[in-house]
């Protein structure tokens, strides 16, 4: 997964449906790549935090 233009966010977490953090990464620069190849297919949530926060649902298949 590629995250572009993450203005205002400092950290990113990938959580599973139970809220367990599966991946965590510090946001650096304008483009950030998350290697989700080790995760099984399913529903996950991308949680971005920093000056503000947002959570988005993502589906890996």
Backbone as a chain_set.jsonl record, in Angstrom:
{"seq": "XXXXXXXXXXXXXXXXXXXXXXXXXXXXXXXXXXXXXXXXXXXXXXXXXXXXXXXXXXXXX", "coords": {"N": [[0.837, -1.16, 0.0], [0.506, 2.243, -0.751], [1.014, 5.419, 0.566], [0.387, 8.695, -0.107], [1.177, 12.173, 0.121], [0.894, 12.79, 3.042], [0.163, 15.004, 4.779], [0.417, 16.573, 7.916], [0.268, 14.26, 9.423], [1.984, 11.967, 11.55], [2.483, 9.339, 12.362], [1.677, 5.958, 11.421], [-0.532, 3.236, 11.617], [-1.384, -0.14, 10.976], [-4.183, -1.914, 11.612], [-5.844, -4.918, 12.704], [-9.169, -6.432, 12.497], [-9.847, -6.774, 15.14], [-8.568, -4.781, 16.439], [-5.911, -5.066, 16.988], [-2.566, -4.055, 16.597], [-0.929, -4.509, 13.636], [1.052, -3.631, 11.892], [3.336, -0.947, 12.172], [4.439, 2.356, 11.53], [6.574, 5.145, 11.112], [5.796, 8.224, 9.659], [7.443, 9.577, 6.955], [8.449, 12.075, 4.815], [6.877, 12.606, 1.551], [5.864, 10.312, 0.319], [4.948, 7.14, 1.374], [5.491, 3.717, 1.912], [3.836, 0.731, 2.625], [4.488, -2.5, 3.478], [2.476, -5.037, 3.105], [2.56, -7.663, 2.531], [3.131, -9.791, 4.225], [0.897, -10.106, 5.726], [-2.22, -11.827, 6.162], [-4.938, -12.156, 3.763], [-7.744, -9.972, 4.089], [-9.781, -7.768, 6.147], [-8.634, -4.629, 7.161], [-7.541, -1.782, 9.1], [-6.381, 1.452, 8.487], [-4.709, 3.607, 10.439], [-4.022, 6.882, 10.978], [-2.044, 9.178, 12.701], [-1.229, 12.233, 14.421], [-1.042, 15.672, 14.201], [-3.709, 15.652, 13.825], [-6.121, 12.984, 13.62], [-7.071, 10.024, 11.788], [-8.981, 7.286, 10.602], [-9.102, 4.707, 8.291], [-10.803, 2.212, 6.451], [-9.425, -0.669, 4.96], [-9.11, -3.183, 2.465], [-7.522, -6.176, 1.975], [-6.718, -8.341, -0.573]], "CA": [[0.0, 0.0, 0.0], [1.279, 3.473, -0.852], [0.361, 6.595, 1.122], [1.01, 9.909, -0.642], [0.778, 13.462, 0.69], [0.36, 12.584, 4.389], [0.355, 16.246, 5.519], [-0.13, 16.662, 9.261], [0.311, 12.987, 10.123], [3.331, 11.592, 11.95], [2.58, 7.894, 12.544], [0.642, 5.156, 10.778], [-0.694, 1.874, 12.112], [-2.32, -1.033, 10.31], [-4.825, -2.706, 12.65], [-6.781, -5.929, 12.231], [-10.541, -6.12, 12.89], [-9.973, -6.775, 16.604], [-7.851, -3.615, 16.949], [-4.502, -5.387, 17.226], [-1.653, -3.4, 15.652], [-0.207, -5.488, 12.832], [2.217, -2.913, 11.37], [3.427, 0.444, 12.59], [5.483, 3.027, 10.76], [6.665, 6.595, 11.213], [5.612, 8.843, 8.342], [8.594, 10.388, 6.569], [8.37, 12.532, 3.434], [5.598, 12.689, 0.862], [5.4, 8.991, -0.108], [5.259, 6.091, 2.34], [5.08, 2.405, 1.408], [3.585, -0.271, 3.659], [4.587, -3.865, 2.949], [1.448, -5.864, 3.736], [2.666, -9.009, 1.964], [3.181, -10.805, 5.281], [-0.421, -10.191, 6.361], [-3.201, -12.594, 5.393], [-6.025, -11.392, 3.154], [-8.812, -9.64, 5.022], [-10.118, -6.372, 6.4], [-7.717, -3.94, 8.065], [-7.786, -0.353, 9.252], [-5.215, 2.328, 8.462], [-4.888, 4.659, 11.433], [-3.011, 7.928, 10.863], [-2.097, 10.077, 13.852], [-0.31, 13.367, 14.419], [-1.791, 16.868, 14.604], [-5.078, 15.158, 13.84], [-6.107, 11.54, 13.387], [-8.089, 9.508, 10.881], [-8.925, 5.843, 10.419], [-9.738, 4.282, 7.041], [-10.918, 0.763, 6.244], [-8.784, -1.177, 3.749], [-9.326, -4.613, 2.25], [-6.404, -6.834, 1.272], [-7.131, -9.62, -1.181]], "C": [[0.89, 1.233, 0.0], [0.437, 4.625, -0.317], [1.102, 7.812, 0.6], [0.392, 11.139, 0.004], [0.141, 13.328, 2.069], [0.481, 13.816, 5.29], [-0.331, 16.21, 6.876], [-0.104, 15.368, 10.058], [1.762, 12.591, 10.391], [3.54, 10.081, 12.043], [1.43, 7.196, 11.833], [0.648, 3.761, 11.383], [-1.655, 1.131, 11.194], [-2.869, -1.937, 11.407], [-5.712, -3.77, 12.017], [-8.17, -5.601, 12.785], [-10.755, -6.145, 14.401], [-9.229, -5.61, 17.244], [-6.394, -3.862, 17.271], [-3.64, -4.713, 16.162], [-0.819, -4.463, 14.953], [1.078, -4.896, 12.255], [2.186, -1.499, 11.932], [4.605, 1.088, 11.865], [5.415, 4.529, 11.014], [6.546, 7.164, 9.8], [6.76, 9.805, 8.083], [8.419, 10.78, 5.108], [6.961, 12.474, 2.86], [5.024, 11.346, 0.441], [5.884, 7.947, 0.882], [4.688, 4.779, 1.837], [4.954, 1.447, 2.58], [3.611, -1.637, 3.011], [3.617, -4.755, 3.719], [1.488, -7.297, 3.231], [2.663, -10.099, 3.018], [1.839, -10.995, 5.978], [-1.372, -11.032, 5.513], [-4.266, -11.673, 4.786], [-7.098, -11.118, 4.193], [-9.025, -8.149, 5.139], [-9.148, -5.821, 7.439], [-8.123, -2.477, 8.144], [-6.461, 0.382, 9.256], [-5.515, 3.481, 9.4], [-3.721, 5.629, 11.305], [-3.166, 8.872, 12.041], [-1.022, 11.149, 13.734], [-1.047, 14.575, 14.955], [-3.286, 16.571, 14.647], [-5.002, 13.647, 13.629], [-7.267, 11.147, 12.484], [-7.9, 7.99, 10.796], [-9.714, 5.489, 9.167], [-9.719, 2.771, 6.945], [-10.222, 0.397, 4.933], [-9.028, -2.682, 3.672], [-8.16, -5.149, 1.443], [-6.926, -8.146, 0.721], [-6.126, -10.052, -2.202]], "O": [[1.916, 1.26, 0.679], [-0.721, 4.785, -0.705], [2.302, 7.958, 0.83], [-0.778, 11.133, 0.385], [-1.016, 13.704, 2.257], [0.865, 13.686, 6.452], [-1.508, 15.864, 6.98], [-0.42, 15.372, 11.248], [2.651, 12.841, 9.577], [4.65, 9.595, 11.826], [0.351, 7.763, 11.663], [1.706, 3.181, 11.63], [-2.621, 1.707, 10.695], [-2.108, -2.65, 12.062], [-6.267, -3.566, 10.937], [-8.333, -4.592, 13.472], [-11.741, -5.596, 14.893], [-9.253, -5.462, 18.466], [-5.708, -2.971, 17.773], [-3.942, -4.789, 14.971], [-0.095, -5.223, 15.597], [2.085, -5.596, 12.144], [1.114, -0.929, 12.139], [5.629, 0.45, 11.621], [4.333, 5.107, 11.116], [7.136, 6.633, 8.86], [7.022, 10.717, 8.868], [8.257, 9.911, 4.251], [5.982, 12.314, 3.59], [3.817, 11.239, 0.225], [7.072, 7.871, 1.193], [3.543, 4.723, 1.388], [5.847, 1.358, 3.424], [2.837, -1.905, 2.091], [3.9, -5.176, 4.841], [0.558, -8.066, 3.472], [2.236, -11.22, 2.742], [1.665, -11.947, 6.739], [-1.336, -10.961, 4.285], [-4.463, -10.55, 5.249], [-7.335, -11.94, 5.078], [-8.519, -7.366, 4.335], [-8.876, -6.458, 8.457], [-8.94, -1.998, 7.358], [-5.524, -0.018, 9.947], [-6.46, 4.241, 9.184], [-2.566, 5.248, 11.499], [-4.271, 9.316, 12.351], [-0.029, 10.977, 13.027], [-1.619, 14.521, 16.044], [-4.029, 17.177, 15.42], [-3.909, 13.101, 13.476], [-8.292, 11.825, 12.419], [-6.781, 7.488, 10.907], [-10.856, 5.918, 9.0], [-8.737, 2.127, 7.314], [-10.406, 1.069, 3.918], [-9.137, -3.359, 4.694], [-7.849, -4.644, 0.365], [-7.5, -8.958, 1.447], [-6.29, -11.101, -2.825]]}, "num_chains": 1, "name": "protein.A"}
